[in-house]
């Protein structure tokens, strides 16, 4: 493996773990990011000459540690700062061998969800700090100007430092104020990776697996909380269908046309166990409801058809719980499956009249195009397909929608 490829692999697989490890003891996310960036730059300079080390993670950690110590030495409080960082680094190193580093990413996520951090920036901050998303990528996902997003992230990191936030997983009594932000960040990472099924985007490659790993850690550390189980179950249901999402030519295959024989039944069964355990705790939440919806879809692998009545009921419940217009739109799609396109069209129009923001949402136009086509409203279907295609970034989905448009008569 050449030096550039090795650095890219470590960055993708280990960035969050290294950053969490450094920030956990320095209490300074921005300084840890700077030190880690310098360490990666040093690797690209040193590895081509001396070869890629046997343990690239340990090499980068040591290089970043030196950068942090040098920065402390140059600070006004150099003596105390350097001494404290040295002690903290020694504490980390005492608990690790040549191959194993403690993993503190979950603690970093809880720190990013500290009450001192503005609620709207918690998830973007976690995506950058724990998973290495660029500010530009996060800004695009949240429809915010990159400069504004960068400024928000800088301010948030300063607040973490100034607040003295702990980088350990907090006591259970503090979870309620931070758990939602942590779960939302994990799910945002998963959906970003899920939307790149072929791994074509280097910034998203492996993110779905990373998010599932983080959710497993969250479940293991919160055994009495049902929602983390619901979150993990939801992601596993999606992951189980991954082999069927594209055909042999890379074309998009919608859920109702997927070959259920390609679904990973072992993963589905794991998701079902998690969901049952969560439901027995008697505290339903958003992720449990979403996982339950995917569970009903998964039942098609055994029963041959989905229960659209159950799906419509679950989406209505999700909409009532969260106030999400997307959940209400999905309920309309389920109504179309259950009662026919006329009923579904009326339900979707009613939701959009109440929530005009849906007119900027690609799935709204894709649904309306499909329903108009089934109702024989060809021109309206073409116009809706054009809107859906214009709002879609995935070339495979664009091709699928274009093919549907092309067969209209």
C-alpha positions, 0 to 999 in steps of 0.5 A: 500500500502506498503512503497516500493510500495508507493515509487515506485508509487511516483517515477514513477508519481511524480519524474519529477514534484518534481525535476522541482520544486526543481531545478527551485529555486536552479538552480542546477539540480544535487543538486536537484537530489541528494536531491530527491534521499536522500528523497526517501531513507529516505522514504524507511526508515521512511514509514515502521515504521510510515506508508505511509503519506497521501500526499507522494509528499509533504513529499518527497518535504519537505525532499528534501528541508531539504537536500538542506538547509543542503547542503547549510549550509555546503557550503563555502557560507553557510550563503548566500546560506542557506538564498537564498534557504530558500527564494526560498523554501518559495516562492514555498510554498506560492503558494501551499496548502496541496495537490497542487504543481505548475508544472514546468516540462515544464520550466525544459525541456526548461532549458535543451534545453538551447543553452549552452547545447550540442545539442546531449545531450539535449534530454537525459538530459530531459529524465533523469531530467524530466522523471527519466530515468536512465543513463544506459537506456538512453545510451542503447536507444542512443547506447552510452556507459553508462559511456560516457552518464553519463559523458555527463549528468553530464557536461550538468547539470553543464552547466545549473548551470553555465549559470544561465539558467531560469527554466521558459518557455521562451519568444516566441522569444526564442522558435525556438532554443529550441522547437525542442529539447523539442518536440523530448524529449517528443516524445522519452519518448512516443515511449519508453512507446509505445514500452512497451504496456503491461507495463512490464518494470517499467522504461517505465510504464506510459511514454506514458501517461506522454508524452501526458500530457507534449504535452498537456501542451506544446500546451496550452502554445504555442497556436500560434505554429502548431508543438506542435499540430502536435506532440500531434495529432501524439501521440493520433493517436498511443494511439487510436490504443493501444487496438488493438495492442495485441490480447487476448493472448498478441500476436502482431497484425500488423497495417494492421491486427488490428480490427478497431472496437477496435480503440478509435474513440474519441481519433482519433477525438481529434487528427483530430481536433488538426491536422486541427488547426495546418494545418490552421496555414500554417507552416508544419513541421515534426510532422504535416506530421507524424500525417497526415500519421497516420490520413490516416491510421485512415481513414480505420476505416471509409472507410475500406481501407487506401489511400496508394497513399496519404501515399507514398506522405506524406512519400516522403514529410517527407523524403525531409523535414527531410532527414530521411532514415526511412521516405524514407524506409516507402515510399517504404513500401507504394509503395509496398502496392500501386504498388505491392511487386516488386516495393516496393522491388526495392524502398527499395533496392534503399533507402538502397543503398543510406543509408547503415545504414538501414542494422542495422535497424530491420524494414528494414529486416522485410519489406524485409522479407515480400516482398521476401516472397510475391515474392516467394524468400523463402530463401531470406525471411528466411534470412531476417526474421532471421535478423529482429528477431535478431534485435527485443527486443519485445518478442511479435514482435519476435513471430510474425516474427518467425510465419511468417518465419515458414509458408514459403514454 
